[in-house]
Amino acid sequence: MPTYLYETIPALPDEAVDRFEMKQSFSDAPLTTHPETGAPVRRVISGGIGLMTRSENSLPEPGPGCGPGNCGCGRFS
């Protein structure tokens, strides 16, 4: 079950934001209120950690005008 990050929506500009995590199923609707205080909340979209790799097979095929310093694909540098 994934864990989602939520934060309260401040009613006033100087009001503190409370962040909390909630385990929910993928099929559960996002929360609209804090489970303890009833304050309005929104789900925070945050980046995760990922690993991206690049192989020689993923480089674009050379085209017209492609050559050292011309295409920027890195294949001919």
Backbone as JSON Lines, residues from 0, in Angstrom:
{"i":0,"aa":"M","n":[0.85,-1.16,0.0],"ca":[0.0,0.0,0.0],"c":[0.91,1.24,0.0]}
{"i":1,"aa":"P","n":[0.68,2.18,-0.91],"ca":[1.54,3.37,-0.97],"c":[1.26,4.35,0.17]}
{"i":2,"aa":"T","n":[2.27,5.13,0.48],"ca":[2.14,6.19,1.48],"c":[2.1,7.52,0.75]}
{"i":3,"aa":"Y","n":[1.08,8.32,1.04],"ca":[0.9,9.62,0.4],"c":[1.21,10.73,1.39]}
{"i":4,"aa":"L","n":[1.74,11.83,0.87],"ca":[2.04,13.0,1.67],"c":[0.92,14.02,1.48]}
{"i":5,"aa":"Y","n":[0.42,14.55,2.59],"ca":[-0.64,15.55,2.58],"c":[-0.17,16.77,3.35]}
{"i":6,"aa":"E","n":[-0.79,17.92,3.05],"ca":[-0.55,19.12,3.84],"c":[-1.86,19.87,4.02]}
{"i":7,"aa":"T","n":[-1.95,20.55,5.16],"ca":[-3.15,21.36,5.42],"c":[-3.12,22.59,4.53]}
{"i":8,"aa":"I","n":[-4.3,23.1,4.2],"ca":[-4.43,24.32,3.4],"c":[-4.68,25.45,4.38]}
{"i":9,"aa":"P","n":[-3.72,26.37,4.51],"ca":[-3.88,27.45,5.49],"c":[-5.04,28.38,5.14]}
{"i":10,"aa":"A","n":[-5.8,28.78,6.14],"ca":[-6.89,29.73,5.94],"c":[-6.35,31.16,5.9]}
{"i":11,"aa":"L","n":[-5.24,31.39,6.6],"ca":[-4.61,32.7,6.65],"c":[-3.18,32.6,6.13]}
{"i":12,"aa":"P","n":[-2.63,33.68,5.55],"ca":[-1.28,33.64,4.99],"c":[-0.19,33.28,6.0]}
{"i":13,"aa":"D","n":[-0.35,33.67,7.26],"ca":[0.69,33.39,8.26],"c":[0.44,32.09,9.04]}
{"i":14,"aa":"E","n":[-0.56,31.34,8.67],"ca":[-0.88,30.08,9.35],"c":[0.1,28.99,8.94]}
{"i":15,"aa":"A","n":[0.52,28.2,9.9],"ca":[1.48,27.13,9.64],"c":[0.82,25.99,8.86]}
{"i":16,"aa":"V","n":[1.62,25.35,8.01],"ca":[1.16,24.19,7.25],"c":[1.58,22.93,7.99]}
{"i":17,"aa":"D","n":[0.66,22.02,8.17],"ca":[0.94,20.74,8.83],"c":[1.04,19.67,7.76]}
{"i":18,"aa":"R","n":[2.18,18.99,7.68],"ca":[2.36,17.9,6.72],"c":[2.29,16.56,7.45]}
{"i":19,"aa":"F","n":[1.66,15.58,6.81],"ca":[1.56,14.25,7.39],"c":[1.47,13.21,6.28]}
{"i":20,"aa":"E","n":[1.78,11.98,6.63],"ca":[1.72,10.88,5.68],"c":[0.54,9.98,6.0]}
{"i":21,"aa":"M","n":[-0.02,9.38,4.95],"ca":[-1.16,8.49,5.14],"c":[-1.01,7.31,4.18]}
{"i":22,"aa":"K","n":[-1.1,6.1,4.73],"ca":[-1.1,4.91,3.88],"c":[-2.5,4.72,3.33]}
{"i":23,"aa":"Q","n":[-2.59,4.6,2.01],"ca":[-3.88,4.42,1.36],"c":[-3.72,3.46,0.19]}
{"i":24,"aa":"S","n":[-4.8,2.82,-0.15],"ca":[-4.83,1.97,-1.33],"c":[-4.88,2.86,-2.57]}
{"i":25,"aa":"F","n":[-4.44,2.3,-3.7],"ca":[-4.52,3.04,-4.96],"c":[-5.96,3.42,-5.29]}
{"i":26,"aa":"S","n":[-6.9,2.6,-4.88],"ca":[-8.3,2.85,-5.22],"c":[-8.99,3.84,-4.26]}
{"i":27,"aa":"D","n":[-8.33,4.19,-3.14],"ca":[-8.91,5.16,-2.2],"c":[-8.89,6.56,-2.79]}
{"i":28,"aa":"A","n":[-9.93,7.31,-2.55],"ca":[-9.98,8.71,-2.98],"c":[-9.02,9.53,-2.11]}
{"i":29,"aa":"P","n":[-8.42,10.59,-2.68],"ca":[-7.54,11.45,-1.87],"c":[-8.32,12.07,-0.7]}
{"i":30,"aa":"L","n":[-7.63,12.27,0.42],"ca":[-8.26,12.91,1.56],"c":[-8.6,14.36,1.24]}
{"i":31,"aa":"T","n":[-9.64,14.87,1.83],"ca":[-10.0,16.29,1.68],"c":[-9.91,17.01,3.02]}
{"i":32,"aa":"T","n":[-9.9,16.25,4.12],"ca":[-9.77,16.83,5.46],"c":[-8.77,16.04,6.28]}
{"i":33,"aa":"H","n":[-8.14,16.71,7.23],"ca":[-7.19,16.07,8.14],"c":[-7.96,15.08,9.0]}
{"i":34,"aa":"P","n":[-7.47,13.84,9.13],"ca":[-8.21,12.83,9.89],"c":[-8.39,13.15,11.36]}
{"i":35,"aa":"E","n":[-7.52,13.97,11.96],"ca":[-7.62,14.29,13.39],"c":[-8.27,15.65,13.65]}
{"i":36,"aa":"T","n":[-7.94,16.65,12.81],"ca":[-8.42,18.01,13.1],"c":[-9.58,18.44,12.22]}
{"i":37,"aa":"G","n":[-9.79,17.79,11.09],"ca":[-10.85,18.17,10.18],"c":[-10.5,19.35,9.28]}
{"i":38,"aa":"A","n":[-9.25,19.85,9.38],"ca":[-8.8,20.95,8.54],"c":[-8.72,20.5,7.08]}
{"i":39,"aa":"P","n":[-8.98,21.4,6.12],"ca":[-8.87,21.01,4.71],"c":[-7.42,20.68,4.34]}
{"i":40,"aa":"V","n":[-7.27,19.64,3.52],"ca":[-5.93,19.2,3.12],"c":[-5.87,18.97,1.62]}
{"i":41,"aa":"R","n":[-4.63,18.91,1.11],"ca":[-4.37,18.56,-0.29],"c":[-3.23,17.56,-0.32]}
{"i":42,"aa":"R","n":[-3.25,16.7,-1.34],"ca":[-2.18,15.73,-1.52],"c":[-0.99,16.44,-2.15]}
{"i":43,"aa":"V","n":[0.19,16.18,-1.64],"ca":[1.42,16.78,-2.15],"c":[2.06,15.81,-3.13]}
{"i":44,"aa":"I","n":[2.33,16.31,-4.33],"ca":[3.01,15.49,-5.33],"c":[4.5,15.76,-5.17]}
{"i":45,"aa":"S","n":[5.25,14.72,-4.87],"ca":[6.68,14.89,-4.68],"c":[7.42,13.9,-5.57]}
{"i":46,"aa":"G","n":[8.64,14.24,-5.88],"ca":[9.46,13.37,-6.72],"c":[10.05,12.23,-5.91]}
{"i":47,"aa":"G","n":[10.24,11.13,-6.56],"ca":[10.87,10.0,-5.93],"c":[12.29,9.86,-6.43]}
{"i":48,"aa":"I","n":[12.93,8.83,-6.01],"ca":[14.29,8.57,-6.46],"c":[14.2,7.53,-7.57]}
{"i":49,"aa":"G","n":[14.81,7.85,-8.68],"ca":[14.8,6.92,-9.8],"c":[16.19,6.8,-10.39]}
{"i":50,"aa":"L","n":[16.4,5.78,-11.13],"ca":[17.68,5.55,-11.77],"c":[17.45,5.48,-13.27]}
{"i":51,"aa":"M","n":[18.08,6.37,-13.98],"ca":[17.95,6.38,-15.43],"c":[19.3,6.01,-16.02]}
{"i":52,"aa":"T","n":[19.27,5.12,-16.97],"ca":[20.5,4.74,-17.65],"c":[20.33,4.98,-19.13]}
{"i":53,"aa":"R","n":[21.44,5.04,-19.81],"ca":[21.39,5.27,-21.25],"c":[22.4,4.34,-21.89]}
{"i":54,"aa":"S","n":[21.97,3.6,-22.87],"ca":[22.87,2.7,-23.57],"c":[23.14,3.23,-24.97]}
{"i":55,"aa":"E","n":[24.13,2.71,-25.6],"ca":[24.45,3.12,-26.97],"c":[23.28,2.84,-27.9]}
{"i":56,"aa":"N","n":[22.47,1.83,-27.6],"ca":[21.33,1.49,-28.44],"c":[20.21,2.52,-28.36]}
{"i":57,"aa":"S","n":[20.22,3.36,-27.31],"ca":[19.14,4.33,-27.16],"c":[19.46,5.67,-27.84]}
{"i":58,"aa":"L","n":[20.65,5.82,-28.39],"ca":[21.0,7.06,-29.07],"c":[20.26,7.16,-30.4]}
{"i":59,"aa":"P","n":[19.94,8.38,-30.83],"ca":[19.24,8.53,-32.11],"c":[20.13,8.12,-33.28]}
{"i":60,"aa":"E","n":[19.49,7.66,-34.31],"ca":[20.24,7.3,-35.52],"c":[20.79,8.56,-36.17]}
{"i":61,"aa":"P","n":[22.02,8.5,-36.71],"ca":[22.56,9.67,-37.38],"c":[21.72,10.03,-38.59]}
{"i":62,"aa":"G","n":[21.54,11.3,-38.8],"ca":[20.76,11.77,-39.94],"c":[21.58,12.73,-40.77]}
{"i":63,"aa":"P","n":[20.96,13.36,-41.75],"ca":[21.68,14.31,-42.59],"c":[22.28,15.43,-41.74]}
{"i":64,"aa":"G","n":[23.51,15.75,-42.0],"ca":[24.18,16.82,-41.27],"c":[24.68,16.41,-39.91]}
{"i":65,"aa":"C","n":[24.49,15.15,-39.55],"ca":[24.95,14.66,-38.26],"c":[26.44,14.36,-38.37]}
{"i":66,"aa":"G","n":[27.19,14.84,-37.46],"ca":[28.62,14.6,-37.47],"c":[29.24,15.27,-36.27]}
{"i":67,"aa":"P","n":[30.56,15.25,-36.17],"ca":[31.22,15.83,-35.0],"c":[30.79,17.28,-34.78]}
{"i":68,"aa":"G","n":[30.18,17.54,-33.62],"ca":[29.79,18.89,-33.26],"c":[28.53,19.41,-33.93]}
{"i":69,"aa":"N","n":[27.85,18.62,-34.76],"ca":[26.69,19.13,-35.49],"c":[25.36,18.76,-34.87]}
{"i":70,"aa":"C","n":[25.16,17.53,-34.45],"ca":[23.82,17.1,-34.06],"c":[23.58,17.18,-32.55]}
{"i":71,"aa":"G","n":[24.61,17.15,-31.74],"ca":[24.43,17.22,-30.29],"c":[23.98,15.93,-29.66]}
{"i":72,"aa":"C","n":[23.93,14.83,-30.42],"ca":[23.46,13.59,-29.83],"c":[24.54,12.88,-29.01]}
{"i":73,"aa":"G","n":[25.78,13.34,-29.11],"ca":[26.83,12.74,-28.33],"c":[27.49,11.54,-28.97]}
{"i":74,"aa":"R","n":[26.94,11.04,-30.06],"ca":[27.47,9.86,-30.68],"c":[28.82,10.14,-31.34]}
{"i":75,"aa":"F","n":[29.03,11.35,-31.83],"ca":[30.24,11.65,-32.58],"c":[31.18,12.59,-31.87]}
{"i":76,"aa":"S","n":[31.05,12.73,-30.57],"ca":[31.95,13.65,-29.87],"c":[33.18,12.94,-29.37]}
